[in-house]
Amino acid sequence: MRIGDFYEMIDAAAPFDLQEEYDNAGIITGSPDDQVRAVLLCLDAVTGTVEEARRKGANLMIVHHPPIFRPIKRLDAIEQAALLAAVQLDIAILAAHTNYDAAADGLNAYVVGRMGLEDPSILEVSQRARHYKIVTFVPREFRERVLQAMFSAGAGRVGGYSETSFCTAGTGSFRPEEGTHPFVGQQGELTHAEEDRIETIVQQSRLTDALVALRQVHPYEEPAIDVFEERFLQAPAAGFGHAGNLPRPLSGSDFIQYVKTFFGVSSVPVAGVLPDTISRIAFCSGAGTSLLASARRAGAQVLISGDLKYHEALDAAQSGGCMVVVDHYSTERFFGEAMEKTLTAVAHSRGEELPALYRSDEEYQPVHVW
């Protein structure tokens, strides 16, 4: 199995088109055509996890946080130590970040499921992922060649299905003008040709590649190509944060103990006023405290997240909201098990066998409370 195959499996479950504009999810180091011996699943590519990958024989790390987040002008031996070590050890890195946060069955959904929340709903639905339908017309004998070229460029994938297309037969007409080199017909003569109309679907990130592939193999000098934006109303909604009901109402003190136990932390800051009884909550991994207003609209009495800023805490206290802050690492430490579940499900749906998957057991929590 290649690195590119892992990219495609993640893309099928958590389209990279879902990532935020500031993000850098995708293949960070390595070639899509490199063969994968084993995979280490971890939250971050740090020196400890890179060494762990080497020790376990993994030449691909699938991480949540991209080790290159913003453009860098030089590779510093200290700041980019983990990245340099991965390159030197020929260990590729693939990041699934905000696309995996927002996916219908991604990290947030997994944590909410582990918490046992009932009737979960998304706080802020994402509209970022886009799909397009490509339509073109080809002589019948070229139909499969053109379709396979677009499939190889990433077109034709809908959920767990690949190489999806539709075809109808018809008659095309055209008059080649002076200076043209028609595949069929003569200059100046009206030509009628038996053609197949073929159409397939493609994600926005693969649209250009699919169009280039189509033109490279299409026999016509000027092929007719139509591109339409698609809306999948039946597709599961994607977005950031979830709200849901606790299996049973908890007192404020019992709820705080539940949060500590579930996330494995010894203390949690609380911004705002903690309700006496809590039955509906919201959760967003990482830096999700900006979703407080959305959480309140969803009927949540408390929002659990991380990375609280002063003005967000002030807004919560002044507006009557409540946020329980678990550190960033602890809200996302479930990434390895969530991604293992995702990859296993996609591979099973395709009848493919995965190489060895290892969840990182390297502890590198950067924040400690004394």
C-alpha positions as CSV (number, residue, x, y, z in Angstrom):
1,M,0.0,0.0,0.0
2,R,1.3,3.5,-0.9
3,I,1.3,6.7,1.0
4,G,-1.1,8.0,-1.7
5,D,-3.5,5.2,-0.8
6,F,-3.5,6.4,2.8
7,Y,-4.1,9.9,1.6
8,E,-7.1,8.7,-0.5
9,M,-8.6,6.7,2.4
10,I,-8.4,9.7,4.7
11,D,-9.8,11.9,2.0
12,A,-12.8,9.5,1.5
13,A,-13.7,9.8,5.2
14,A,-12.5,13.3,6.0
15,P,-12.1,15.2,2.7
16,F,-9.1,17.5,2.7
17,D,-11.3,20.1,1.1
18,L,-12.9,20.5,4.6
19,Q,-9.7,21.9,6.1
20,E,-9.7,25.6,7.1
21,E,-7.9,28.1,4.9
22,Y,-5.1,28.5,7.4
23,D,-4.4,24.8,7.7
24,N,-1.8,22.6,6.0
25,A,-3.2,19.1,6.1
26,G,-2.0,16.5,3.7
27,I,1.3,14.9,2.8
28,I,4.0,16.9,4.5
29,T,7.1,14.8,3.7
30,G,7.4,11.7,1.4
31,S,6.2,10.8,-2.0
32,P,2.6,9.5,-2.7
33,D,4.2,6.6,-4.6
34,D,6.3,5.4,-1.6
35,Q,5.4,2.0,-0.3
36,V,4.3,1.8,3.4
37,R,5.7,-0.8,5.7
38,A,4.0,0.3,8.9
39,V,2.2,3.3,10.2
40,L,2.5,5.2,13.5
41,L,-0.7,7.1,14.5
42,C,0.0,10.1,16.8
43,L,-1.1,13.6,17.7
44,D,2.2,15.3,16.8
45,A,5.5,14.7,15.1
46,V,7.9,15.4,17.9
47,T,11.4,13.9,18.4
48,G,9.9,11.3,20.7
49,T,7.3,10.1,18.2
50,V,9.7,10.1,15.3
51,E,12.1,7.9,17.3
52,E,9.1,5.7,18.2
53,A,8.3,5.3,14.5
54,R,11.8,4.3,13.8
55,R,11.8,1.8,16.7
56,K,8.6,0.2,15.5
57,G,9.6,0.1,11.9
58,A,7.0,2.6,10.7
59,N,8.0,4.6,7.6
60,L,4.8,6.7,7.7
61,M,3.5,8.8,10.5
62,I,-0.1,10.0,10.4
63,V,-0.4,12.9,12.7
64,H,-3.1,15.4,13.6
65,H,-1.1,18.6,13.8
66,P,1.0,19.5,10.6
67,P,4.7,19.9,11.6
68,I,4.8,22.6,8.9
69,F,1.9,24.9,9.7
70,R,3.0,28.2,8.3
71,P,5.6,28.9,5.5
72,I,9.2,28.6,6.8
73,K,12.3,30.2,5.3
74,R,14.9,27.8,6.7
75,L,15.0,24.5,8.6
76,D,16.3,25.2,12.1
77,A,18.2,22.3,13.7
78,I,16.3,22.9,17.0
79,E,12.8,24.2,15.9
80,Q,12.5,21.6,13.2
81,A,14.4,18.8,14.9
82,A,11.6,16.3,14.6
83,L,11.0,17.1,10.9
84,L,14.7,16.9,10.0
85,A,14.9,13.6,11.9
86,A,11.9,12.2,10.0
87,V,13.5,13.2,6.7
88,Q,16.9,11.7,7.6
89,L,15.2,8.5,8.7
90,D,13.1,8.4,5.5
91,I,9.9,8.5,7.5
92,A,7.0,10.2,5.7
93,I,4.5,12.4,7.5
94,L,0.8,12.8,6.6
95,A,-1.4,15.3,8.6
96,A,-5.2,15.1,9.0
97,H,-6.0,18.2,11.0
98,T,-9.1,20.5,10.7
99,N,-10.5,18.3,7.9
100,Y,-10.5,15.4,10.5
101,D,-11.9,17.7,13.2
102,A,-14.8,18.6,10.9
103,A,-15.6,15.2,9.4
104,A,-18.9,13.6,10.1
105,D,-17.0,10.6,11.6
106,G,-13.8,12.4,12.5
107,L,-12.1,13.2,15.8
108,N,-14.8,15.3,17.5
109,A,-17.5,12.7,16.6
110,Y,-15.3,9.9,18.0
111,V,-14.7,11.7,21.3
112,V,-18.4,12.6,21.7
113,G,-19.2,8.9,21.1
114,R,-16.7,7.9,23.7
115,M,-18.3,10.3,26.1
116,G,-21.6,8.7,25.6
117,L,-23.5,11.8,24.5
118,E,-26.9,11.1,23.2
119,D,-28.5,12.7,20.1
120,P,-25.4,14.6,19.1
121,S,-25.6,17.5,16.6
122,I,-22.9,19.7,15.0
123,L,-22.4,23.2,16.4
124,E,-21.2,24.9,13.2
125,V,-21.8,23.1,9.9
126,S,-19.0,23.4,7.4
127,Q,-19.7,24.4,3.8
128,R,-16.1,24.2,2.7
129,A,-16.1,20.8,1.0
130,R,-17.3,21.1,-2.7
131,H,-17.8,18.5,-5.4
132,Y,-18.1,19.1,-9.1
133,K,-19.6,17.0,-11.9
134,I,-17.5,16.8,-15.1
135,V,-19.4,16.1,-18.3
136,T,-17.8,15.4,-21.7
137,F,-18.5,13.8,-25.0
138,V,-16.3,11.2,-26.6
139,P,-16.3,8.6,-29.5
140,R,-17.6,5.3,-27.9
141,E,-14.2,3.6,-28.4
142,F,-12.5,6.2,-26.2
143,R,-15.1,6.2,-23.4
144,E,-13.2,3.9,-21.0
145,R,-9.8,5.5,-21.7
146,V,-11.1,8.9,-20.8
147,L,-12.9,7.7,-17.7
148,Q,-9.9,5.8,-16.4
149,A,-7.7,8.8,-16.9
150,M,-10.1,10.9,-14.7
151,F,-10.4,8.1,-12.1
152,S,-6.6,7.9,-11.9
153,A,-6.5,11.7,-11.2
154,G,-8.9,11.3,-8.3
155,A,-12.4,11.6,-9.9
156,G,-15.3,9.2,-9.4
157,R,-15.2,8.9,-5.6
158,V,-18.4,9.3,-3.7
159,G,-18.3,8.2,0.0
160,G,-17.1,4.5,0.0
161,Y,-17.6,4.1,-3.7
162,S,-14.9,4.7,-6.4
163,E,-15.0,4.9,-10.2
164,T,-18.5,6.2,-10.3
165,S,-19.8,7.5,-13.7
166,F,-22.9,7.7,-15.9
167,C,-23.0,7.3,-19.7
168,T,-25.6,7.9,-22.4
169,A,-25.3,7.6,-26.2
170,G,-26.2,10.3,-28.7
171,T,-25.1,12.1,-31.9
172,G,-22.8,15.1,-31.8
173,S,-22.5,17.6,-34.7
174,F,-19.8,20.2,-35.6
175,R,-18.2,22.0,-38.6
176,P,-14.4,22.1,-38.5
177,E,-13.2,25.6,-39.6
178,E,-10.1,26.5,-41.5
179,G,-6.9,25.7,-39.5
180,T,-8.4,22.9,-37.5
181,H,-7.3,19.3,-37.4
182,P,-10.5,17.3,-36.7
183,F,-10.3,13.8,-35.3
184,V,-13.3,12.9,-37.6
185,G,-14.8,14.9,-40.5
186,Q,-13.3,17.4,-42.9
187,Q,-12.7,21.1,-42.8
188,G,-15.7,23.1,-43.8
189,E,-18.1,20.1,-43.7
190,L,-20.8,19.6,-41.2
191,T,-20.0,16.4,-39.4
192,H,-22.3,14.1,-37.4
193,A,-20.5,11.7,-35.0
194,E,-21.9,8.9,-32.7
195,E,-20.7,9.9,-29.2
196,D,-21.1,8.9,-25.6
197,R,-21.9,11.5,-23.0
198,I,-19.9,10.6,-19.9
199,E,-20.1,12.2,-16.5
200,T,-18.4,11.7,-13.2
201,I,-17.9,13.4,-9.9
202,V,-14.8,15.0,-8.4
203,Q,-13.8,16.9,-5.2
204,Q,-12.7,20.5,-5.6
205,S,-9.1,19.6,-4.7
206,R,-8.9,17.1,-7.6
207,L,-10.8,19.1,-10.2
208,T,-7.8,20.6,-12.0
209,D,-6.0,17.2,-12.1
210,A,-9.1,15.5,-13.5
211,L,-9.6,18.1,-16.2
212,V,-5.9,17.9,-17.2
213,A,-6.1,14.1,-17.4
214,L,-9.3,14.3,-19.5
215,R,-7.7,16.6,-22.0
216,Q,-4.5,14.6,-22.3
217,V,-6.3,11.5,-23.5
218,H,-9.4,12.9,-25.3
219,P,-9.0,12.4,-29.0
220,Y,-10.7,15.7,-30.0
221,E,-8.7,18.9,-30.6
222,E,-11.4,20.9,-28.7
223,P,-13.4,18.6,-26.5
224,A,-16.7,19.8,-25.1
225,I,-16.4,19.9,-21.3
226,D,-19.0,21.1,-18.8
227,V,-18.4,21.5,-15.1
228,F,-21.2,21.8,-12.6
229,E,-21.0,22.3,-8.8
230,E,-22.9,19.5,-7.0
231,R,-24.8,19.5,-3.7
232,F,-25.0,16.2,-1.8
233,L,-28.0,16.9,0.4
234,Q,-28.1,13.3,1.6
235,A,-24.4,13.4,2.8
236,P,-23.7,13.5,6.5
237,A,-23.2,17.0,7.7
238,A,-19.7,18.1,8.6
239,G,-18.6,20.9,10.9
240,F,-16.9,21.9,14.1
241,G,-18.0,20.9,17.6
242,H,-20.9,18.8,18.9
243,A,-23.7,19.2,21.4
244,G,-25.4,16.3,23.0
245,N,-27.3,15.1,26.1
246,L,-25.5,13.3,29.0
247,P,-26.9,9.8,29.7
248,R,-28.2,11.3,33.0
249,P,-28.1,14.7,34.6
250,L,-25.2,15.4,36.8
251,S,-24.6,17.9,39.6
252,G,-22.0,20.6,38.9
253,S,-19.4,18.8,41.1
254,D,-20.1,15.4,39.7
255,F,-19.8,16.8,36.2
256,I,-16.4,18.3,36.9
257,Q,-15.2,14.9,38.3
258,Y,-16.6,13.2,35.2
259,V,-14.6,15.6,33.0
260,K,-11.4,15.0,35.0
261,T,-11.7,11.3,34.8
262,F,-12.6,11.1,31.1
263,F,-9.8,13.3,29.9
264,G,-7.3,12.1,32.5
265,V,-6.5,15.5,34.1
266,S,-6.2,16.6,37.7
267,S,-7.8,20.0,37.5
268,V,-9.9,22.0,35.0
269,P,-10.5,25.8,34.9
270,V,-14.1,26.9,34.7
271,A,-15.0,30.2,33.0
272,G,-18.4,31.6,33.9
273,V,-20.9,30.0,36.3
274,L,-21.2,26.3,36.5
275,P,-24.9,25.2,36.6
276,D,-26.2,23.3,39.6
277,T,-27.5,20.5,37.3
278,I,-26.1,19.7,33.9
279,S,-27.9,17.6,31.3
280,R,-26.8,18.9,27.9
281,I,-23.2,19.8,27.0
282,A,-21.1,20.7,24.0
283,F,-17.6,19.6,23.1
284,C,-14.9,20.8,20.6
285,S,-11.4,19.4,20.6
286,G,-8.4,21.8,20.6
287,A,-9.0,25.5,20.3
288,G,-12.8,25.5,20.2
289,T,-13.8,27.9,22.9
290,S,-14.9,30.4,20.3
291,L,-17.9,28.2,19.8
292,L,-19.6,29.2,23.0
293,A,-22.3,31.2,21.3
294,S,-23.1,28.2,19.0
295,A,-23.1,25.9,22.0
296,R,-25.6,28.1,23.8
297,R,-27.8,28.2,20.7
298,A,-27.7,24.4,20.7
299,G,-29.1,24.3,24.2
300,A,-25.8,23.3,25.8
301,Q,-25.3,24.4,29.4
302,V,-21.5,23.9,29.3
303,L,-18.9,23.9,26.5
304,I,-15.8,21.6,27.0
305,S,-12.8,22.6,25.0
306,G,-9.2,23.9,25.3
307,D,-6.8,26.8,24.9
308,L,-9.0,29.5,26.7
309,K,-8.1,33.1,26.0
310,Y,-8.8,35.9,28.5
311,H,-11.4,37.7,26.5
312,E,-13.2,34.4,25.7
313,A,-13.4,33.7,29.5
314,L,-14.6,37.3,30.1
315,D,-17.3,36.9,27.5
316,A,-18.5,33.6,29.1
317,A,-18.6,35.2,32.5
318,Q,-20.4,38.3,31.3
319,S,-22.9,36.5,29.1
320,G,-24.0,33.9,31.5
321,G,-22.3,31.0,29.6
322,C,-20.0,28.4,31.0
323,M,-16.8,26.8,29.6
324,V,-14.8,24.0,31.2
325,V,-11.3,24.1,29.8
326,V,-9.3,20.9,29.3
327,D,-5.8,21.4,27.9
328,H,-5.4,21.1,24.1
329,Y,-3.4,17.9,24.3
330,S,-5.9,16.1,26.5
331,T,-8.9,17.0,24.3
332,E,-7.1,15.5,21.2
333,R,-5.1,12.6,22.7
334,F,-7.8,10.3,21.2
335,F,-6.5,10.9,17.6
336,G,-4.6,7.7,17.3
337,E,-7.5,5.4,18.2
338,A,-10.0,7.5,16.2
339,M,-7.8,7.4,13.1
340,E,-7.2,3.6,13.5
341,K,-11.0,3.2,13.5
342,T,-11.4,5.4,10.4
343,L,-8.7,3.7,8.3
344,T,-9.9,0.2,9.3
345,A,-13.5,1.0,8.3
346,V,-12.4,2.5,4.9
347,A,-10.1,-0.4,4.1
348,H,-12.8,-2.9,5.0
349,S,-15.3,-1.2,2.7
350,R,-12.8,-1.5,-0.1
351,G,-11.7,-5.0,0.6
352,E,-8.1,-3.9,1.2
353,E,-5.6,-5.1,3.8
354,L,-3.7,-2.5,5.8
355,P,-0.1,-2.7,6.9
356,A,0.6,-2.7,10.6
357,L,-0.9,0.3,12.4
358,Y,0.6,1.4,15.7
359,R,-0.9,3.9,18.1
360,S,1.7,6.0,19.8
361,D,2.3,5.4,23.4
362,E,4.8,8.2,23.7
363,E,3.7,10.7,26.4
364,Y,4.7,14.3,25.5
365,Q,2.0,16.3,27.3
366,P,3.6,19.8,27.2
367,V,1.4,21.3,30.0
368,H,1.6,20.1,33.6
369,V,-0.3,21.3,36.6
370,W,1.4,21.3,40.0
